[in-house]
Amino acid sequence: MNRTMKIKLMAIAVALTTAACTESEKPLKDNPTESSPAANLNDNVDGKNMPSRNLNLNLQQTTVSGLSSGAYMAHQLHIAYSDKIKGAALLAGGPYGCAKGDLNTALSACMTVKKPMDVAPLIELAKQAEEQGSIASLNNIKNHPVWIFHGSADNRVNDNVTQASVDFYTQLGAAPAAEFNIKVGHGFPTENSGVQCDTTAEPFINQCDYDAAGKLLTHLYGKLNNKVQTMSETESNSGKVIEIHQADFVSEGQDNTLADTGYAFVPDSCASGKECRVHIALHGCKQNAEAIDQAYITDSGLNPWAATNNIVVLYPQTKSSYAPLNPNACWDWWGYTGPEYQSRDGAQMQQVINMVEGLTEAL
């Protein structure tokens, strides 16, 4: 390993270890076999089986959320696939194109910038991508709900970065709801799970007496039924967490930077055939199951709301690697999977969309 690579590796390890952040679609496989996602989804993590039938999903109501690197990825997915994803919630994440395909830019201009950001060049970048056909029409964004959160005690991502996401959506004609006044560290705020509210520490889930999951899902979907009150009740009586073999959603010729296993929370109502929606929930750096087990899946607070509102929550998972350089299992928002990382040709982008569309054949 040469000196330049050593320096770069040290930079990413130091910067990202302390932070949770940091249309050419490939067809899905036809006629799934016993090793396909449809068959694998019938097996619950705890060994119990779900009813074996197809899900009845309304993919026209698919939404996405994410924390930190997951927020960047959620934003990219929304911008590139606004014909498929109809709303987004971003927690501590910056605007589309911020990193400009460069790791050093990602670690500086997209995390620690101290001055307000000018999003005009990024808007122009998105318009160029639209003209080239590498993202969906930006006109789609105008009528989509967007919810953006930044903790006032966050010492990893500067609030100017998150504010730039608000500005970006506003310039596209959307009307994002923004919350910047809760004293939360760099993490996903919950009512009663996680570390002390104003700290930044693994698992980057913060106990704040603030229900971010309920806030964002209500903004994305409108008025909701009351949530199930305990996680144990959710898991035993209202739904199941299901394993997904993510490699089945990687198209031929693509590099696979996903973990072997992803997860989905499937309410019993959805497994029984009721029409359900899909919400994609993207973890931050060092928040994948490899790092914190299923804490983001079980403790973020999304499942109790999903259980009573006919929402399947998809939890895709990344993996840590040194080739490409991604030791903390961040989502790709700076280009480690290639220059198309934030377009419809991006490998991770396609793989997540493939998972959403593959769920229609599950159970």
C-alpha positions as CSV (number, residue, x, y, z in Angstrom):
1,M,0.0,0.0,0.0
2,N,1.6,3.3,-1.0
3,R,1.8,6.4,1.2
4,T,-1.1,8.2,-0.5
5,M,-3.4,5.3,0.1
6,K,-2.3,5.0,3.7
7,I,-3.1,8.7,4.3
8,K,-6.5,8.4,2.6
9,L,-7.4,5.3,4.6
10,M,-6.4,7.0,7.9
11,A,-8.6,9.9,6.9
12,I,-11.7,7.9,6.3
13,A,-11.2,5.7,9.4
14,V,-10.8,8.7,11.7
15,A,-13.6,10.8,10.2
16,L,-16.2,8.1,9.7
17,T,-15.5,5.9,12.8
18,T,-16.9,8.7,15.0
19,A,-20.0,9.3,12.8
20,A,-23.1,7.3,11.9
21,C,-23.0,9.1,8.6
22,T,-20.4,9.9,7.9
23,E,-32.7,4.9,-16.6
24,S,-31.3,1.9,-17.3
25,E,-32.9,-0.4,-14.8
26,K,-31.9,-4.1,-14.8
27,P,-34.9,-6.5,-14.9
28,L,-35.6,-8.7,-12.0
29,K,-35.1,-12.4,-12.2
30,D,-38.2,-14.2,-13.5
31,N,-39.8,-17.3,-12.1
32,P,-38.2,-17.2,-8.6
33,T,-37.0,-20.6,-7.3
34,E,-36.6,-21.8,-3.8
35,S,-33.4,-19.8,-3.4
36,S,-35.0,-16.6,-4.7
37,P,-36.1,-13.6,-2.6
38,A,-39.7,-14.7,-2.7
39,A,-38.9,-18.1,-1.1
40,N,-36.4,-16.7,1.4
41,L,-38.8,-14.1,2.7
42,N,-41.1,-16.9,4.0
43,D,-38.6,-17.6,6.8
44,N,-38.7,-15.4,9.8
45,V,-35.4,-14.6,11.6
46,D,-36.6,-16.4,14.7
47,G,-37.4,-19.5,12.7
48,K,-41.2,-19.0,12.5
49,N,-42.8,-19.0,9.1
50,M,-45.1,-16.3,7.7
51,P,-48.1,-17.2,5.7
52,S,-47.0,-18.3,2.2
53,R,-48.7,-15.9,-0.2
54,N,-47.9,-12.9,-2.3
55,L,-47.8,-9.4,-0.8
56,N,-50.4,-7.0,-2.1
57,L,-48.2,-3.9,-2.4
58,N,-49.1,-0.5,-3.7
59,L,-45.7,0.6,-4.9
60,Q,-47.1,4.0,-6.0
61,Q,-46.9,5.0,-2.3
62,T,-43.3,4.0,-1.7
63,T,-41.3,6.4,0.5
64,V,-37.8,6.5,1.9
65,S,-35.9,7.8,4.9
66,G,-32.3,7.6,6.2
67,L,-29.9,8.9,8.8
68,S,-26.6,10.6,7.8
69,S,-25.1,8.5,5.0
70,G,-28.5,6.9,4.8
71,A,-30.0,10.4,4.5
72,Y,-27.7,11.1,1.5
73,M,-28.7,7.8,0.0
74,A,-32.4,8.4,0.6
75,H,-32.1,11.8,-1.0
76,Q,-30.3,10.3,-4.1
77,L,-32.9,7.6,-4.4
78,H,-35.7,10.2,-4.2
79,I,-34.1,12.5,-6.8
80,A,-33.1,9.7,-9.2
81,Y,-36.3,7.6,-8.8
82,S,-39.0,10.3,-8.1
83,D,-41.2,8.4,-10.5
84,K,-41.1,5.4,-8.1
85,I,-40.4,7.1,-4.7
86,K,-43.1,9.6,-3.6
87,G,-41.6,11.2,-0.5
88,A,-38.4,11.4,1.6
89,A,-37.3,12.0,5.1
90,L,-33.7,13.0,5.8
91,L,-32.0,13.1,9.2
92,A,-28.6,14.8,9.2
93,G,-27.9,14.6,5.5
94,G,-26.9,17.0,2.8
95,P,-28.0,17.8,-0.7
96,Y,-27.7,15.8,-4.0
97,G,-24.3,16.0,-5.6
98,C,-22.6,17.5,-2.6
99,A,-19.6,15.2,-2.6
100,K,-18.9,15.6,-6.4
101,G,-17.7,12.0,-6.5
102,D,-14.8,12.7,-4.2
103,L,-14.1,11.4,-0.7
104,N,-12.2,14.4,0.6
105,T,-15.0,16.7,-0.5
106,A,-17.5,14.4,1.2
107,L,-15.6,14.6,4.5
108,S,-15.2,18.4,4.4
109,A,-17.6,20.3,2.3
110,C,-20.5,17.9,3.0
111,M,-20.0,17.4,6.8
112,T,-18.1,20.1,8.6
113,V,-18.7,23.2,6.5
114,K,-19.3,26.3,8.7
115,K,-21.0,28.6,6.3
116,P,-24.3,28.5,4.5
117,M,-24.0,26.4,1.3
118,D,-24.9,27.6,-2.1
119,V,-27.1,24.9,-3.7
120,A,-27.4,26.6,-7.1
121,P,-24.5,24.6,-8.6
122,L,-26.1,21.4,-7.3
123,I,-29.5,22.3,-8.7
124,E,-27.7,22.8,-12.1
125,L,-26.0,19.4,-11.7
126,A,-29.4,17.7,-11.1
127,K,-30.9,19.5,-14.1
128,Q,-28.0,18.2,-16.3
129,A,-28.6,14.7,-15.0
130,E,-32.3,15.1,-15.8
131,E,-31.5,16.2,-19.4
132,Q,-29.2,13.2,-19.8
133,G,-31.9,10.9,-18.6
134,S,-29.9,9.6,-15.6
135,I,-32.5,10.7,-13.1
136,A,-36.3,11.1,-13.3
137,S,-38.0,14.4,-14.1
138,L,-37.4,16.9,-11.4
139,N,-41.0,18.2,-11.8
140,N,-42.1,15.1,-9.8
141,I,-40.6,16.5,-6.7
142,K,-42.9,19.5,-6.4
143,N,-45.9,17.6,-5.0
144,H,-43.9,15.1,-2.8
145,P,-43.8,15.3,1.0
146,V,-40.3,15.9,2.4
147,W,-39.3,15.9,6.1
148,I,-35.8,17.0,7.2
149,F,-34.3,16.8,10.7
150,H,-31.1,18.0,12.3
151,G,-30.3,17.7,16.0
152,S,-29.1,20.9,17.6
153,A,-26.4,18.9,19.5
154,D,-25.1,17.1,16.4
155,N,-21.3,17.6,16.3
156,R,-20.7,15.3,13.2
157,V,-22.7,17.0,10.5
158,N,-23.0,20.7,10.5
159,D,-26.5,22.2,10.4
160,N,-25.6,24.2,7.3
161,V,-25.3,20.9,5.5
162,T,-28.7,19.8,6.4
163,Q,-30.2,23.2,5.8
164,A,-28.8,22.9,2.2
165,S,-31.0,19.9,1.7
166,V,-34.0,22.1,2.7
167,D,-32.8,24.8,0.3
168,F,-32.3,22.2,-2.5
169,Y,-35.9,20.8,-2.2
170,T,-37.3,24.3,-1.9
171,Q,-35.6,25.4,-5.1
172,L,-37.2,22.4,-6.8
173,G,-40.6,23.6,-5.8
174,A,-41.2,21.3,-2.9
175,A,-42.2,22.5,0.6
176,P,-40.1,20.5,3.0
177,A,-41.0,20.4,6.7
178,A,-37.9,21.0,8.8
179,E,-37.0,20.4,12.5
180,F,-33.7,21.8,13.8
181,N,-34.5,22.6,17.4
182,I,-34.4,19.3,19.2
183,K,-31.3,18.8,21.3
184,V,-30.2,15.6,19.7
185,G,-26.7,14.3,19.0
186,H,-25.8,12.6,15.7
187,G,-28.4,9.8,15.8
188,F,-32.0,8.8,15.2
189,P,-34.2,10.3,18.0
190,T,-36.7,8.0,19.6
191,E,-39.0,8.1,22.6
192,N,-37.4,5.6,24.8
193,S,-34.5,3.7,23.0
194,G,-30.9,4.3,22.7
195,V,-28.1,6.5,24.2
196,Q,-28.6,9.8,26.0
197,C,-30.3,12.3,23.7
198,D,-27.5,14.9,23.3
199,T,-24.7,12.4,22.8
200,T,-23.1,10.9,19.7
201,A,-22.3,7.2,20.3
202,E,-23.2,3.8,19.0
203,P,-25.8,2.6,18.1
204,F,-26.5,6.2,17.0
205,I,-30.1,5.8,18.2
206,N,-30.9,8.5,20.9
207,Q,-33.5,8.4,23.7
208,C,-35.0,11.8,23.4
209,D,-38.7,11.5,24.2
210,Y,-39.1,12.4,20.6
211,D,-40.7,10.1,18.1
212,A,-38.9,10.8,14.8
213,A,-40.4,7.7,13.3
214,G,-43.9,8.8,13.9
215,K,-43.2,12.4,12.8
216,L,-41.7,11.3,9.5
217,L,-44.2,8.6,8.6
218,T,-47.1,11.0,9.5
219,H,-45.6,13.7,7.2
220,L,-45.0,11.2,4.4
221,Y,-48.4,9.4,4.6
222,G,-50.8,11.7,6.4
223,K,-52.8,10.9,9.5
224,L,-52.0,7.4,10.8
225,N,-53.6,5.0,13.2
226,N,-52.0,4.9,16.7
227,K,-48.9,2.8,16.9
228,V,-48.4,-0.5,18.8
229,Q,-47.1,0.5,22.2
230,T,-44.2,-1.9,22.7
231,M,-41.7,-3.6,20.4
232,S,-42.3,-7.0,22.0
233,E,-46.0,-6.6,21.1
234,T,-45.1,-5.6,17.6
235,E,-42.9,-8.6,17.0
236,S,-45.2,-11.2,18.6
237,N,-48.7,-10.0,17.7
238,S,-48.5,-7.5,14.8
239,G,-45.7,-8.4,12.4
240,K,-42.4,-10.2,11.8
241,V,-38.9,-9.2,10.8
242,I,-37.9,-11.2,7.8
243,E,-34.5,-11.9,6.3
244,I,-33.8,-11.0,2.7
245,H,-30.9,-12.5,0.7
246,Q,-29.7,-9.3,-0.9
247,A,-27.4,-10.9,-3.5
248,D,-30.5,-12.0,-5.4
249,F,-31.1,-8.4,-6.3
250,V,-27.7,-7.7,-7.7
251,S,-27.8,-7.6,-11.5
252,E,-25.3,-9.5,-13.6
253,G,-22.0,-7.6,-14.0
254,Q,-22.6,-5.4,-10.9
255,D,-20.2,-5.2,-8.0
256,N,-22.0,-6.2,-4.8
257,T,-21.4,-3.8,-1.9
258,L,-24.4,-5.0,0.1
259,A,-24.4,-7.3,3.1
260,D,-25.5,-10.9,2.6
261,T,-28.6,-10.3,4.6
262,G,-31.1,-7.4,4.6
263,Y,-34.4,-7.2,6.5
264,A,-38.0,-6.3,6.1
265,F,-40.7,-5.7,8.8
266,V,-43.9,-7.2,7.5
267,P,-47.1,-6.5,9.4
268,D,-49.5,-9.4,9.8
269,S,-52.1,-7.4,7.9
270,C,-49.8,-7.3,4.9
271,A,-48.9,-10.9,5.2
272,S,-52.7,-11.7,5.2
273,G,-53.2,-9.9,1.9
274,K,-54.3,-6.4,2.7
275,E,-53.0,-3.7,0.4
276,C,-49.8,-2.2,1.9
277,R,-47.3,0.5,1.2
278,V,-43.5,0.2,1.3
279,H,-41.1,2.5,3.3
280,I,-37.4,2.1,2.7
281,A,-35.3,2.8,5.9
282,L,-31.6,3.4,5.4
283,H,-29.1,3.1,8.3
284,G,-26.1,5.4,8.7
285,C,-22.4,4.4,8.8
286,K,-21.6,1.9,11.5
287,Q,-25.3,1.2,11.9
288,N,-25.7,-1.9,9.8
289,A,-26.4,-5.3,11.4
290,E,-22.8,-6.2,11.2
291,A,-22.0,-3.4,13.5
292,I,-25.0,-3.0,15.9
293,D,-27.0,-6.2,15.2
294,Q,-30.7,-5.3,14.5
295,A,-30.8,-2.2,16.7
296,Y,-31.7,0.1,13.8
297,I,-34.4,-2.3,12.7
298,T,-36.0,-2.9,16.1
299,D,-35.2,0.4,18.1
300,S,-35.7,3.2,15.6
301,G,-39.5,3.1,16.2
302,L,-40.7,2.6,12.7
303,N,-42.1,-0.9,13.1
304,P,-44.8,0.0,15.7
305,W,-46.2,2.6,13.4
306,A,-45.9,0.3,10.3
307,A,-47.7,-2.5,12.2
308,T,-50.9,-0.6,12.5
309,N,-50.8,1.3,9.2
310,N,-50.2,-1.4,6.6
311,I,-46.7,-0.4,5.8
312,V,-43.9,-2.9,5.0
313,V,-40.5,-1.4,6.1
314,L,-37.5,-2.5,4.1
315,Y,-34.2,-2.3,5.8
316,P,-31.4,-2.8,3.2
317,Q,-27.9,-3.4,4.6
318,T,-24.5,-2.4,3.4
319,K,-21.2,-4.1,4.5
320,S,-17.8,-2.8,5.5
321,S,-14.9,-3.2,3.1
322,Y,-11.4,-1.8,2.2
323,A,-11.7,-2.4,-1.5
324,P,-13.7,-0.4,-2.2
325,L,-12.7,1.9,0.7
326,N,-15.7,1.8,3.0
327,P,-14.7,0.5,6.4
328,N,-17.7,1.7,8.2
329,A,-20.4,0.3,5.9
330,C,-21.7,3.7,4.7
331,W,-24.1,4.0,1.9
332,D,-22.4,5.3,-1.3
333,W,-22.8,9.1,-1.5
334,W,-19.3,9.9,-2.7
335,G,-18.7,7.4,-5.5
336,Y,-16.9,4.4,-4.1
337,T,-19.1,2.1,-6.3
338,G,-18.4,4.2,-9.4
339,P,-19.2,7.5,-11.1
340,E,-22.9,6.6,-11.6
341,Y,-23.4,6.3,-7.8
342,Q,-26.2,8.9,-7.6
343,S,-27.9,8.1,-10.9
344,R,-30.4,5.5,-12.0
345,D,-27.4,3.5,-13.2
346,G,-25.8,3.4,-9.7
347,A,-25.4,-0.1,-8.5
348,Q,-26.6,0.4,-5.0
349,M,-29.5,2.6,-6.2
350,Q,-30.7,-0.2,-8.6
351,Q,-30.3,-2.9,-6.0
352,V,-32.5,-1.1,-3.5
353,I,-35.1,-0.5,-6.1
354,N,-34.9,-4.1,-7.2
355,M,-35.5,-5.1,-3.6
356,V,-38.6,-2.9,-3.4
357,E,-40.0,-4.3,-6.6
358,G,-39.0,-7.9,-5.6
359,L,-41.2,-7.7,-2.5
360,T,-44.3,-7.9,-4.6
361,E,-43.6,-11.6,-5.2
362,A,-42.8,-12.4,-1.6
363,L,-44.8,-14.5,0.8
